[in-house]
Amino acid sequence: MKTLIILGFLFLSVAVQGKVFERCELARTLKKLGLDDYKGVSLANWLCLTKWESSYNTKTTNYNPNSESTDYEIFQINSKWWCNDVDGCMYSAAVRQNNQIVSEQGIPAWVAWKSHCRDHEVSSYAKGCAL
Protein backbone atom coordinates (compact mmCIF):
# COMPACT_ATOMS: atom_id res chain seq x y z
CA MET A 1 0.00 0.00 0.00
CA LYS A 2 2.82 2.40 0.88
CA THR A 3 4.30 1.89 -2.58
CA LEU A 4 1.04 2.74 -4.29
CA ILE A 5 0.52 5.83 -2.14
CA ILE A 6 3.98 7.04 -3.15
CA LEU A 7 3.12 6.15 -6.73
CA GLY A 8 -0.06 8.18 -6.35
CA PHE A 9 1.85 11.28 -5.28
CA LEU A 10 4.27 10.83 -8.18
CA PHE A 11 1.47 10.54 -10.72
CA LEU A 12 -0.58 13.27 -9.04
CA SER A 13 2.30 15.68 -9.62
CA VAL A 14 2.42 14.87 -13.34
CA ALA A 15 -1.33 14.37 -13.82
CA VAL A 16 -2.05 18.05 -13.29
CA GLN A 17 -0.06 18.83 -16.44
CA GLY A 18 -0.28 15.39 -17.99
CA LYS A 19 2.65 13.21 -18.88
CA VAL A 20 3.18 10.52 -21.42
CA PHE A 21 5.92 8.28 -20.08
CA GLU A 22 8.45 6.62 -22.32
CA ARG A 23 8.32 2.85 -21.78
CA CYS A 24 11.70 2.56 -20.06
CA GLU A 25 11.14 5.74 -18.04
CA LEU A 26 7.94 4.23 -16.65
CA ALA A 27 9.67 0.88 -16.09
CA ARG A 28 12.40 2.54 -14.00
CA THR A 29 9.84 4.59 -12.10
CA LEU A 30 7.62 1.60 -11.28
CA LYS A 31 10.64 -0.49 -10.29
CA LYS A 32 11.97 2.24 -7.97
CA LEU A 33 8.54 2.34 -6.35
CA GLY A 34 8.53 -1.41 -5.76
CA LEU A 35 5.94 -2.52 -8.30
CA ASP A 36 8.16 -5.25 -9.74
CA ASP A 37 6.49 -8.40 -8.36
CA TYR A 38 3.96 -6.34 -6.38
CA LYS A 39 1.19 -8.76 -5.39
CA GLY A 40 2.97 -11.32 -7.59
CA VAL A 41 2.68 -9.19 -10.74
CA SER A 42 5.87 -8.71 -12.73
CA LEU A 43 7.05 -5.31 -13.87
CA ALA A 44 6.62 -6.44 -17.48
CA ASN A 45 2.93 -7.18 -16.79
CA TRP A 46 2.41 -3.72 -15.25
CA LEU A 47 4.05 -2.17 -18.32
CA CYS A 48 1.91 -4.24 -20.67
CA LEU A 49 -1.21 -3.27 -18.73
CA THR A 50 -0.44 0.46 -18.78
CA LYS A 51 0.56 0.35 -22.45
CA TRP A 52 -2.79 -1.09 -23.48
CA GLU A 53 -4.91 0.84 -20.97
CA SER A 54 -3.44 4.32 -21.46
CA SER A 55 -0.35 4.20 -23.70
CA TYR A 56 1.58 5.30 -20.57
CA ASN A 57 -0.41 8.58 -20.49
CA THR A 58 -1.37 10.00 -17.09
CA LYS A 59 -4.19 12.11 -18.57
CA THR A 60 -6.02 9.38 -20.49
CA THR A 61 -9.79 9.25 -19.97
CA ASN A 62 -12.25 7.04 -21.79
CA TYR A 63 -16.01 7.37 -21.50
CA ASN A 64 -18.01 4.13 -21.60
CA PRO A 65 -21.53 4.96 -22.84
CA ASN A 66 -23.00 1.54 -22.07
CA SER A 67 -22.17 1.74 -18.37
CA GLU A 68 -22.18 5.56 -18.25
CA SER A 69 -18.79 5.46 -16.56
CA THR A 70 -15.34 6.82 -17.24
CA ASP A 71 -11.92 5.17 -17.05
CA TYR A 72 -9.23 7.48 -15.68
CA GLU A 73 -5.50 7.96 -15.93
CA ILE A 74 -2.61 5.59 -16.45
CA PHE A 75 -4.33 2.53 -14.91
CA GLN A 76 -7.77 3.45 -16.31
CA ILE A 77 -9.58 3.19 -12.97
CA ASN A 78 -13.32 2.91 -13.68
CA SER A 79 -15.65 5.42 -12.03
CA LYS A 80 -18.59 3.05 -11.80
CA TRP A 81 -16.74 0.41 -9.81
CA TRP A 82 -13.75 2.04 -8.13
CA CYS A 83 -13.96 5.83 -7.78
CA ASN A 84 -16.16 8.88 -8.30
CA ASP A 85 -16.71 10.93 -11.47
CA VAL A 86 -17.33 14.03 -9.35
CA ASP A 87 -13.60 14.48 -8.65
CA GLY A 88 -12.41 12.83 -11.86
CA CYS A 89 -10.97 9.93 -9.87
CA MET A 90 -8.09 12.07 -8.68
CA TYR A 91 -4.83 10.13 -8.48
CA SER A 92 -4.64 9.86 -4.71
CA ALA A 93 -7.99 8.09 -4.69
CA ALA A 94 -7.38 6.21 -7.92
CA VAL A 95 -4.09 4.76 -6.73
CA ARG A 96 -5.69 3.59 -3.47
CA GLN A 97 -8.35 1.96 -5.61
CA ASN A 98 -5.67 0.36 -7.78
CA ASN A 99 -4.32 -1.32 -4.64
CA GLN A 100 -7.83 -2.45 -3.69
CA ILE A 101 -8.44 -3.83 -7.19
CA VAL A 102 -5.18 -5.78 -7.13
CA SER A 103 -5.86 -7.06 -3.60
CA GLU A 104 -9.43 -8.13 -4.34
CA GLN A 105 -9.37 -9.25 -7.97
CA GLY A 106 -5.75 -9.25 -9.06
CA ILE A 107 -4.48 -7.98 -12.38
CA PRO A 108 -7.21 -9.91 -14.30
CA ALA A 109 -9.60 -7.13 -13.21
CA TRP A 110 -8.21 -5.15 -16.16
CA VAL A 111 -9.77 -6.18 -19.47
CA ALA A 112 -6.77 -4.86 -21.43
CA TRP A 113 -4.45 -7.13 -19.44
CA LYS A 114 -6.66 -10.14 -20.16
CA SER A 115 -6.86 -9.26 -23.85
CA HIS A 116 -3.27 -8.25 -24.54
CA CYS A 117 -0.99 -9.53 -21.78
CA ARG A 118 -2.32 -12.73 -20.23
CA ASP A 119 -0.93 -15.81 -21.94
CA HIS A 120 1.41 -13.59 -23.98
CA GLU A 121 5.15 -13.13 -23.71
CA VAL A 122 5.41 -9.76 -21.94
CA SER A 123 9.13 -9.61 -21.15
CA SER A 124 9.66 -7.34 -24.16
CA TYR A 125 7.90 -4.52 -22.30
CA ALA A 126 10.82 -4.28 -19.86
CA LYS A 127 13.53 -5.39 -22.28
CA GLY A 128 16.42 -2.99 -22.84
CA CYS A 129 15.40 -0.65 -20.03
CA ALA A 130 18.61 -0.86 -17.96
CA LEU A 131 16.81 -1.81 -14.80
Backbone hydrogen bonds in HBPLUS format (Angstrom, degrees):
<---DONOR---> <-ACCEPTOR-->    atom                        ^
c    i                          cat <-CA-CA->   ^        H-A-AA   ^      H-
h    n   atom  resd res      DA  || num        DHA   H-A  angle D-A-AA Bond
n    s   type  num  typ     dist DA aas  dist angle  dist       angle   num
A0005-ILE N   A0001-MET O   2.92 MM   4  6.23 145.4  2.04 152.3 162.8     1
A0006-ILE N   A0002-LYS O   2.98 MM   4  6.26 164.4  2.00 154.8 158.3     2
A0007-LEU N   A0003-THR O   2.84 MM   4  6.07 157.3  1.89 146.2 153.7     3
A0008-GLY N   A0004-LEU O   2.82 MM   4  5.93 143.1  1.96 132.8 142.8     4
A0009-PHE N   A0005-ILE O   3.03 MM   4  6.43 151.7  2.11 149.5 155.4     5
A0010-LEU N   A0006-ILE O   2.99 MM   4  6.30 158.2  2.04 152.1 158.5     6
A0011-PHE N   A0007-LEU O   2.90 MM   4  6.16 170.9  1.91 156.8 158.2     7
A0012-LEU N   A0008-GLY O   2.72 MM   4  5.78 146.8  1.83 144.2 154.9     8
A0013-SER N   A0009-PHE O   3.08 MM   4  6.19 153.7  2.16 142.3 147.2     9
A0015-ALA N   A0011-PHE O   2.67 MM   4  5.66 136.9  1.85 146.6 159.9    10
A0018-GLY N   A0014-VAL O   2.56 MM   4  5.40 140.1  1.71 144.9 159.1    11
A0058-THR N   A0019-LYS O   2.85 MM  39  5.45 170.2  1.85 159.0 160.2    12
A0021-PHE N   A0056-TYR O   2.92 MM  35  5.29 159.5  1.97 153.8 147.8    13
A0026-LEU N   A0022-GLU O   2.93 MM   4  6.18 162.5  1.96 163.6 167.6    14
A0027-ALA N   A0023-ARG O   2.91 MM   4  6.17 155.0  1.97 147.1 155.2    15
A0028-ARG N   A0024-CYS O   2.91 MM   4  6.09 163.4  1.94 147.8 150.9    16
A0029-THR N   A0025-GLU O   3.01 MM   4  6.19 157.3  2.06 143.8 150.7    17
A0030-LEU N   A0026-LEU O   2.82 MM   4  5.99 171.8  1.83 159.3 160.7    18
A0031-LYS N   A0027-ALA O   2.95 MM   4  6.04 156.2  2.01 146.2 153.4    19
A0032-LYS N   A0028-ARG O   2.92 MM   4  6.06 163.5  1.94 148.4 152.9    20
A0033-LEU N   A0029-THR O   3.10 MM   4  6.31 145.3  2.22 143.1 152.6    21
A0035-LEU N   A0030-LEU O   2.92 MM   5  5.35 166.5  1.93 157.3 152.7    22
A0034-GLY N   A0031-LYS O   2.95 MM   3  5.08 161.5  1.99 108.0 113.3    23
A0038-TYR N   A0035-LEU O   3.02 MM   3  4.72 166.4  2.04 117.4 113.6    24
A0037-ASP N   A0041-VAL O   2.83 MM   4  4.57 128.1  2.10 134.1 137.5    25
A0040-GLY N   A0037-ASP O   3.11 MM   3  4.64 151.7  2.19 117.8 109.9    26
A0041-VAL N   A0038-TYR O   2.97 MM   3  5.37 162.1  2.00 114.2 120.0    27
A0045-ASN N   A0042-SER O   3.07 MM   3  5.24 124.2  2.39  98.7 112.4    28
A0046-TRP N   A0042-SER O   3.12 MM   4  6.58 154.1  2.19 149.7 156.7    29
A0047-LEU N   A0043-LEU O   2.91 MM   4  6.22 158.5  1.96 155.0 161.2    30
A0048-CYS N   A0044-ALA O   2.91 MM   4  6.10 155.9  1.97 143.2 150.0    31
A0049-LEU N   A0045-ASN O   2.87 MM   4  6.02 164.7  1.89 149.1 153.5    32
A0050-THR N   A0046-TRP O   2.93 MM   4  6.16 169.8  1.94 152.2 154.3    33
A0051-LYS N   A0047-LEU O   2.88 MM   4  5.96 147.5  1.99 144.5 153.8    34
A0052-TRP N   A0048-CYS O   3.08 MM   4  6.32 167.1  2.10 155.2 157.0    35
A0053-GLU N   A0049-LEU O   2.84 MM   4  5.97 147.1  1.95 150.8 161.4    36
A0054-SER N   A0050-THR O   2.99 MM   4  5.58 162.0  2.03 133.5 139.3    37
A0056-TYR N   A0050-THR O   3.29 MM   6  5.54 165.7  2.31 127.8 126.0    38
A0055-SER N   A0051-LYS O   2.91 MM   4  4.15 135.4  2.11 112.3 121.4    39
A0057-ASN N   A0054-SER O   3.07 MM   3  5.31 148.8  2.17 106.3 115.0    40
A0073-GLU N   A0060-THR O   2.66 MM  13  4.80 125.5  1.95 163.7 167.9    41
A0062-ASN N   A0071-ASP O   2.97 MM   9  5.10 149.4  2.07 139.4 147.0    42
A0071-ASP N   A0062-ASN O   2.82 MM   9  5.10 161.9  1.85 144.0 149.3    43
A0064-ASN N   A0069-SER O   2.71 MM   5  5.28 172.0  1.72 169.2 166.7    44
A0068-GLU N   A0064-ASN O   2.79 MM   4  5.54 117.3  2.19 145.0 163.5    45
A0069-SER N   A0064-ASN O   3.25 MM   5  5.28 149.9  2.34 137.1 141.0    46
A0079-SER N   A0070-THR O   2.83 MM   9  5.40 155.3  1.89 149.5 157.6    47
A0072-TYR N   A0077-ILE O   2.94 MM   5  5.09 153.3  2.01 124.1 131.3    48
A0076-GLN N   A0072-TYR O   2.94 MM   4  4.34 107.6  2.48 122.0 131.7    49
A0077-ILE N   A0072-TYR O   2.94 MM   5  5.09 137.0  2.13 146.0 136.9    50
A0076-GLN N   A0073-GLU O   2.94 MM   3  5.07 148.9  2.04 107.5 117.6    51
A0082-TRP N   A0078-ASN O   2.84 MM   4  5.63 159.4  1.88 156.7 163.6    52
A0089-CYS N   A0084-ASN O   3.22 MM   5  5.52 147.9  2.33 161.3 152.0    53
A0088-GLY N   A0085-ASP O   3.03 MM   3  4.71 155.1  2.10  98.7 106.4    54
A0093-ALA N   A0090-MET O   2.99 MM   3  5.63 122.0  2.33 119.5 132.1    55
A0094-ALA N   A0090-MET O   2.86 MM   4  5.95 165.9  1.88 151.3 155.7    56
A0095-VAL N   A0091-TYR O   2.76 MM   4  5.70 165.7  1.77 157.1 157.9    57
A0096-ARG N   A0092-SER O   3.41 MM   4  6.48 155.5  2.48 132.1 138.3    58
A0097-GLN N   A0093-ALA O   2.94 MM   4  6.22 153.9  2.01 148.4 156.3    59
A0098-ASN N   A0094-ALA O   2.80 MM   4  6.10 141.8  1.94 141.3 152.7    60
A0099-ASN N   A0095-VAL O   3.10 MM   4  6.42 155.2  2.16 148.3 152.6    61
A0100-GLN N   A0096-ARG O   3.06 MM   4  6.41 153.9  2.13 143.6 151.1    62
A0101-ILE N   A0097-GLN O   2.74 MM   4  6.00 159.7  1.78 155.3 160.5    63
A0102-VAL N   A0098-ASN O   2.97 MM   4  6.19 167.6  1.98 152.6 155.3    64
A0103-SER N   A0099-ASN O   2.88 MM   4  6.04 158.6  1.92 147.9 154.5    65
A0104-GLU N   A0100-GLN O   2.84 MM   4  5.93 161.6  1.88 152.4 157.0    66
A0105-GLN N   A0101-ILE O   2.74 MM   4  5.56 163.0  1.77 153.1 158.9    67
A0106-GLY N   A0101-ILE O   3.15 MM   5  6.33 133.5  2.38 137.0 141.3    68
A0106-GLY N   A0102-VAL O   3.00 MM   4  4.01 126.5  2.29 100.5 113.3    69
A0109-ALA N   A0106-GLY O   3.09 MM   3  6.04 166.5  2.11 127.8 130.7    70
A0110-TRP N   A0107-ILE O   3.11 MM   3  6.01 170.9  2.12 128.0 129.9    71
A0113-TRP N   A0110-TRP O   3.14 MM   3  5.37 123.3  2.48  99.8 113.2    72
A0114-LYS N   A0110-TRP O   3.16 MM   4  6.57 160.3  2.20 150.6 155.8    73
A0115-SER N   A0111-VAL O   2.86 MM   4  6.09 154.7  1.92 154.1 161.7    74
A0116-HIS N   A0112-ALA O   2.85 MM   4  5.78 157.0  1.91 147.7 153.2    75
A0117-CYS N   A0113-TRP O   2.84 MM   4  4.82 150.8  1.92 131.3 137.8    76
A0118-ARG N   A0113-TRP O   2.84 MM   5  6.04 161.2  1.88 158.0 158.7    77
A0120-HIS N   A0117-CYS O   3.01 MM   3  5.21 143.8  2.14 137.2 130.8    78
A0125-TYR N   A0122-VAL O   2.96 MM   3  5.81 162.5  2.00 128.2 132.5    79
A0126-ALA N   A0123-SER O   3.13 MM   3  5.74 148.5  2.24 115.3 122.5    80
A0127-LYS N   A0123-SER O   3.15 MM   4  6.20 122.6  2.50 139.5 154.6    81
